[in-house]
Every structure is written in structure tokens, then in C-alpha cells.
Amino acid sequence: MSELSKQAYLAAVKADALVFLQQAFTTIYPGKEFMPNWHLDALLHGLEEGLRGKMPRLIINLPPRHLKSFIVSVVWPAFILGQDPSAKIICISYSDDLAKALSRDFKRIVESDWYRAIFPNVRLTKVTEGEVITDAGGGRYATSVGGTLTGRGADFILIDDPIKPEEATSDKARQAVNEWYRSTLLSRLDDKQRSVLILVMQRLHVNDLTGYVEAGGGFQKLSFPAIATRDDTVELRNGGRYFRREGEPLHGDREGIEVLKRIRDEVGNFNFSSQYQQSPATPDGSMFKRKWFKLTDQAPEINSTGTLYVSIDSAISTSDTADYSAFSVIYAHATKYFVVQAERGRWDYESLKAKALGYVKQFSRSGFPVHFVIERAGSGISLLKYLEDLRHERIRCFNYSPKSDKVIRAAYAIPIVESGRVYIVNVPGQNAWVEPYINEFVSFPHGRFDDQVDSLTQFLPWADKRHNPRGGFYVIN
């Protein structure tokens, strides 16, 4: 390679994260072939969006052996420091041994001749087994889940496989990881709005750390099953897109369909569904099954043959540890119920009023009234009175007074969902709420939150008496 070509290549390594990844791979795995694939481009796109502040909270779910740890815990911290030597980075792994191994690979990169040539501004003043510090005050600190973080803050927190697969079936082990994340790790972000938090892992359980943080909301997610379960369009770097077809392997040149089938036979359907398909099976005792919910990408036409409802489960408090208030917007037509949209949040009373009136305005063009079903409890009592006093021609109010606990109330709704009469409107580009909504049901009653479950299950038995007066349950194919 001529000197001119070498300089051009190093300039590309410095400027382009994918070329940087290829060079880093060659450094750590000399003699191994780097096999590019669209999922690497998509993963880097998400990481770059985080660096730009567009995806400051990101979940990445990938099967084993697809370079997720190498990229997120080794390559990306080195690339970040090259752009900004003052950046403070904390990398979390499930064990000290893994954290140390990833740290060694990171140090091999930042101490390499090519790295120092393209990033001369990254000058190291301290290098230990678990920490690298630059003269600009930035650096990378590695620890394990449960490890000490006292006195440390970060601009970037990168969590990589926070729990061992063999420990994920233990309620105690999962709860320990989730509680450490909530009580210790979150407080380490220097700027709660602009600091970046990235969680990368293979799914292991419906209530693993991905399930826990996703239930809390605020995260975007990149989830790549080993075998595509549906047609999907994936955003890539520089405005590119990849169209992945149902049944397509994630990286066919490495693990084709036959290889993946053999892995499924070896690890079993349960483990394959979680670790490879990123769709963990619900734990024993869960009340709702994912297959019961019907997905449709066509929003129903709202007209006089059906009725539009907004079912509201309002919380008592707006504190960070309180339950959510939840809205489910449902269009009832014949014996079918279409969940058109849903949202949840920690809203005060004035915000709840604004949300309710926003739905009236949103659907006023249909010319038909919005029927509110609101639990008569907490702020719901005041909200009911407010809406009733408006005497608005397009508002109808119904109060719901529960006489049993939420598990029993949910049980009343099960036959309606199981019979295939509940449809989730999954319109592309407008469906960010869909997966967390369904996940809350399939996790119930074991999940972290159940407010959206409440908002739908309080509605379904109440409404079915009106829309299905003959009783019984219809199976809709």
C-alpha cells in the first residue's frame, strides 16, 4: 500500500464507524475474516444516533455470536473517545472476568499504532486493568453488575449482557440485576436528559433487564431475531434501508437456516425463542398469550356502525416510582374490539384533562362521540366530573367501579381475548406503542407494570355486555 493510499485509508478509519470496526476487528482477531452484514450497519446506525443525541436510550437485542459485545463494549468506547477524549464512559458486564477481558481488547485498540496515528488527541494518563483515563479527563471504566460505582459519573453507560443465561431463570437473580440498575446505575448518568444509556443483550426471560426497562418506557429498541418472523424494513446508516423478508436468517453467510435449525434442536425451542429469536416465552402462570392478540396493519374506518371508546386507568401519584396512568383507545365494531392506540405516562390531573380532550379533538372529524370509560378512583373521580360537566355533544362518560382485584378483573377479559376478538392496530410508522403494550399483557401478573392491562381489562367485560348481548364468545378466523 502506498503512503497516499495508507493515509486515505486511515482517514476513512477515523471518519467512518464501519471502517473503524473493520480495522479494530483485524487488530483483535488477526487471521480471522471480517464478514460484513446489514445488521452491523443497523447497529452502528443506532449507536451513531445515540452519539448525536437522537437515541439517548437504546435497547439492542441480538442472538449470541453476532459481535454485539465486541462492538458495544470494545469498539464503540474507543470510537467515542476518538471523537471526544473528555467523554466519560462506563461499561457494565455480568461478571468481573468478562469486564476485564473486554477491557483488555479495548486497551489493545487505543494503544495500537494506527489508533494513535488517527487520534493523536487521545493521550492516556492512566491505564489499569479496569480503567483508562485520558489527559482530557475522559476515559472508560469497566465493572460488573453489582460492582462499585461510588463517586463515578458518565456521559455514556453501556450495559452488555447484564445476566448469565443460566441465571436468568432465577427470580432472585433477575430482580437483583433490575434493582441494581434502578437504584444504583441510573444515578450515575451525569446529564439525565443528554447522557446516553445503551443496553445490549440477548433476550433470556420476559422479565430480564430488557423487559424491565422497556416496561418503564422511554427506550427505543433494535431487535434482530436469528430468523425473521415477518417482513421488516430496517434503518441503516446514511439514510439507507434494508428490507428483510420473513424467514430470512440474520447473517446467512455465517449461520444459515439449516445451521439455525440445528442450533434450535440442540438448545430447545424455549431457549431458542429467547436467545435467538428475542421473544422469550411467558413464565408459567401468565394469564394472556401473545397469539391471542390479532395484529392488523389496517386501522378500522370509524363510522356509525361502531363505537369509539377511551378507557382510562388513572394513577394516584406522579412520582418516578408510582404506577402509570394509561389510556387505551378502542373502536368496538360488532363483536370485535380494535385497540387503535394506547399511551401511558405519569401525568398530573391537568395533564389528564388535556389528554382526554385531545382525544375528543383528534376523533371529532369522525362526527361521532367519544365514550370515556374511567375507573372511579383517585384522579379518575375528578376527571369524570370534569368531563360530565362539560356537557359536550361528543363526549359520553361511563364510570367503572371495580369490585375485585386486578387479577380477577383480568380473568373476566381472558375469554374475549382468547376468542380472537381483540385486534391491535399495528400501522407501520405509528406502532412504537404496540410491542410494549402486548408485552405488558404477556408478562401479567409477573411484569413490572400492569396499568395498560388495567385500562383494557376494565373495558372489555363491561363493553361486551353491550356489544355482545347474546353472551358466549365468537371465534373470528
N, C-alpha and C positions, 0 to 999 in steps of 0.2 A: 504494500500500500504506500503510495507516495505521501510526502508530507502534507501536500494540499488536500489529498483525499482523507488523510487522517484527521486533519483539522476540521474538515467538513463533517466527518462522522462524529467527532467529539462535540461539535456544535449541535448536532441532532440529538445526541445523548442528553445534553444539557437542557434542551428545549422541549423534547418530546418524551412524555412519560412512558410510552410503549417502547421506544428505542432504549430508554434508560432501563426499563425492566429487562429487555433482552441482554443488555450489557451486564447487568447485575447477575442475571441467571448464569451467564458464561463464567463470571468470576467465582460464584459459589459452587456451581456444578460443571467444572471443566470436563469436557469429553461427552457430556450429555447433550442431546439435541433439544433445542428450544422449539416447541410446537405451538405456533400461534393459533388462536381461535377467537371467534367473535365474543365469547364470554369474557375474555381478558380485556378486550376493548370496552365492553359494557361495564365491567367492574372498575376500570380506570376512569371511565366517564363519571361514575358515581363519586369516586374519590376526588376527582378534579372539581366536581360541582360543590363538594364539601369545602374544598380549599377556597373556592370563590364565594362561599357563604350561601350557596343556593340549596345545599343539602346538609345542613349542620347536624342533623340527626338521621343516621342511616343504618339500616339493618341489611346485611348481606348474608344470604343463606345459600351455601354451595355444598355439594357432596364432598366426601374425602378425596384427597389427592388431586385437587384441581388448582393448586398454587395459592389458595386463599391466605394461608399463614405467611408464606414467603412474601406475597405482595403487601399485605396489610401491616405485618409486624416488622418486616425487614426492609423491603424496597421503599415503601411509601414514607416512612420516617426519614430515610436518607434523602429522598427527593424533596420532602418538605424543608429540611434543614438547608439543602442547597438553594432553595428559593428564599429562605428566611432563617439565618443562623440563630436568631433570637427566639425562635419558636420553641415552646416547652411541650414535650411530648411524653405521655405516659402510656406504656404498653402493658396490657394485662393478659396473662395466660393462666391455664388451670393449675399449673404446677411450677415450682421453682426451677426444676430441671429443664422444662420446656422454655421457660422465660430466659434462662441462661443460654440455652442452645441458640435461640433466635437472636439474642444479643451478640453472640459470637459472630454470627453471619452478618449482622448489621455492621459490626466493627470492621470486618474484612472489607466491606464495601467502602465505608467512609475513610478507611486508611489506605485504600488502593491508590496506585499512581494515577489512574485515569480519573478517579473521583476528585482527587486533589488538583488535577490539572483543569478540570472544568468548573470546580467550585473552590477557588483559592480563598474565598472569603470565609469558608468553614474551617476555622482554626480551633483545634481541640486543646483544651487546657486540663481536662481530667478524663481519664479512661480507666474504668474499673469493670469488674465482671458484670455488673448490672446497670452501669450508668456511663453516659458520655456527656460531657459538658463543653460547650464552645466558649470562646472569649467574648461572645456577644450575650452570654447569659442564657442561651437556649440549650437544648440537648434532648436526649432520650433516656428515660428512666424505665426500667423493667421490673415488674413484680408479679406475684401470683394473686389469685383471688384470695382474699383474706389477709393479704400482706400489708405491711405498714405503708401508710401514705401521709403520716402526720407531718404537717408543715409544707406539704407539696401542693402546688397548683399546676394547671396545664392549660394550654391552648388547644391541644388535641389529646383526646383519650381514645385509644384503640384497643378494643376488647376482642381477643382472639380465642375462640373455643374455651369458654369460661368453665366448663364442667366436662369431666371424663365421661365417655359413653357408658361405661359400666356403672357409674354413679348416678346416672340420670333417672333411673327408676326409683331412687330413694327420695321420698318426700322431704326428708330432713336435709339431704344434700342439696336438693334444688332450692329449698326455702333459704338455706344458708347463703347460697350464691345470690339469690334475688334480694335478700335483706341486706347483704354487704353492698350490693350495687346501690340500693335505695338510701341506706343510712351513711355510707362512707364514700363511695366513689363519686356520686353526683356532686358532692360538696367540693370536689377537687377542681371543677371547672372554674377557671379564672373569670370568665365572662359567660354568664348563664345564657345569654342570647346569641353571642357570636362564636364562642368556643365550639369546637367540633367534637362530636361523640359518635364513634362508629363501632358497631357490633358485628363481627363476622363469625359465623359458626355453621355447623351442620345441625339440622333440627334433630332433637333427641326425645322430646316429650312435649305434649301440648302446653305444659306449664314450665318449660325451660325458660332461660332468660329472654329469648326472642318473644315467646308468648307473654311473658311478664311485661316487658317494656312496650310491646305492641298494644297490649290491653290498656296501658296508660295513655296511649295516643302521642302524637307529635313527631312520630318517626316516619320516614319514607323507607321503602323496602325494595331490594333487588333479590328475588328468589328464583333460583335456577334449578329445577328438578333434573335428575340424570336423564329421564325420558320425558319429553314434553307431554303434558296432559291435555293441551289444547293449542290451537293456533295462537301465536302471540307475536307482537311487534316490539322489539327491544331497542331502546335508545342507545346509540353508540357515540363515540367522541366525534367532535367536529360536525355535528348535525347528522351523522349517519344513522341508519336503522338496519336492523337485521330481522327478517321475517322467519320465525321458527315455526315449523309445522308440527302438529300433533303427532306424537310417536317418534320424533327425531331425537337422537341421543345428544347430550350436551357437547361432547367432544368426540365425535365418531372416529377420528383418526387414532385416538388413544383408547377409548372404551366404546366399541360398537354395541349394537343391540344384543348380539349373541353373548358378548362378554358381560354385559349388564344383567342378562337373564341368568347367567351362571352365578354371578355375584348374588342375585336375589335368591337363588336356590341355596347358596351357601349360608347367607346371613338370615334368611327367613323373611317372609312378607312384612312382618311387624317392623323389624329393623330397617329393611329396605325402604319402606314407606317413609320412615322418619329421616334416616341419614342420607338417603339417596334422592328420594322424591320430595323432601322438605315438607311432608304432610304427615305429621305424627298422628297415630291413631289416638282416639279419645280414650281416657282412662276408664277402667271398669266403674260403673255407677253413673257415668254421664247420661243425661236424660235425652238429649237430642242428637241425632245422627246427621252428618253432613249431607248424605244422599237424600234425605227427606226434603231438603230445600231445593226448589226448582229455580234454576237460573234462566233468565231471558234477557236478551240484549235489545228487546223492543219495548219501549215504555208504552203502557196502555193509553188509548185515547180516552180522556176524561169526558164523559158525556152524561146525559140524563138517565142512562140505563144503569149507572153505578153510583157509588157514594164515596166521597173523599174524606178521610179521617186523618187527624193528627193526634196520636196517643202520646201523652206526656207523663213521664215519671220524674218528678222534681225532687232534688236533694234538699237537705236541711241546711247544709253549710257549704261555703265556697272555699274552704281551706284546702291546701295541697294534699292533705291526707283524706279528705272527705270523699263520699261517693259522688258520682256524676249525676247531673240532670240529663235525661235522654229524651229525644224526640224520634218517633217513628211515623213516617208519612205513608199511609196505606190507602190504596184505591180498592174498594170492595165491589166486585162485579159478579153477580150470580152467587155461586158458592166458592169463588176464588178470591184470594187476597194478594194484592201486588204491593210489596214494600217498595215504594217509589224512591225514597231516600231516607236517610237517617243521620243523626248527628248527636253528639254528646259534648258536654263541657261543664265547667264549674262556673255557672252564671248566677249573678245576684238576681233579685226579684225584678228590677228594672230591665235587666237583660232578657229575662224570661218573657216579659211582656213584649219586648221588641221582637224577639224570635217568633212568638205566636202571631203577632200582627204581620211579620214578614211573610209568613206562610199564606195568610189571607191575601196579601198583595200579590204574591207570586202566582197564586192559582185563581185570582179574580178574573183573569181573561177567559177562564172556562165558563164563567157565568153561573156557576153552581156553588152552593155554600160549602164551607169547610166545617166539618164536625169535629170538635175537640173532645177527647176523652181524657180526663185528668183525674189522677188519684187525689181524693180529698184528704190530704195530709200535708203538713209543713207549708211551704210556699204555694203548693197547689191549691190550698183553700183560698188564698188571696187572689191567685190568678183566675180561678173560676169566677169569683165575684166580679173581678175587673172585666172579664170578657162578657159576662152576662149583663152587666150594667151598661156596656156599650150599645146594646140593642142594635147591633149591626145586622143588616139584612142578609149578610153572607156568613154569619157566624152562628153555629149551633153548639151548645155546650152540654156535656153529659159528665156527671161525676161518678167516680169509681171508688167504692168504699170496701177495701179488702177485708175479708172475714177469716182469712187463713194466712199462713206464712208463704213466702215466695216460692218455695219448692212445691208445695201443694198447688198453688196457683199455676205454676208452670205445668204440672201434671195434667191439669184440665185442658191445656193447649196442645198437648202432645198428639192426640188423635187427629187434630186438624192439620198439623204439620206433617205427620206421618202419612196421611191420606193423599199427600201431594197437592194440596190446595193453596199452599203458601209459595208465592213466587218472589224472588229477589230480582229487581230490575238492575241488570249489570251492563249499563250502557258504556262502551269504551270511551275513555276520556273523562267520564263522570263517575267512576266506580271506586275511588280510593276508599270509600267507606265500607264497601261490600265485604272484603275478606275479614277485617276486624269484627264486623257485625256478626258474620257467621261463626267466626272463631269463638266469640263470646257464648254463643249457644252451645257449640260442641264441647266447650270447657265447663259448662254449667252442670252441677253446682260447685265444681272444683276450682274455677277460674278466679282471677284476682278481682274482676268486676262483673256485675250482673245487671247493670242499670238498663242496658238496651234489651236484655231478656225481659226485664220487668215491663218495659214500655210496650212490647209486643204481646206478651202473655197476658197482661191485664186486658188487652183489647180483644184478642181472638175469641175466647169463650163468650164474652159479652156480646160481640158482634155476631157470632154465629147463631145465636138465638134469634136474631133479627133477619139475617140473610139466608139462613138455612132452617126455617121453622119446622120442616118435617122431621128434623133430627137425623141421626145417623150420619155417616160420613161417606163422601163420594171419592172414589179413586179416579183421578184425572190422568189419563195417559198422555 
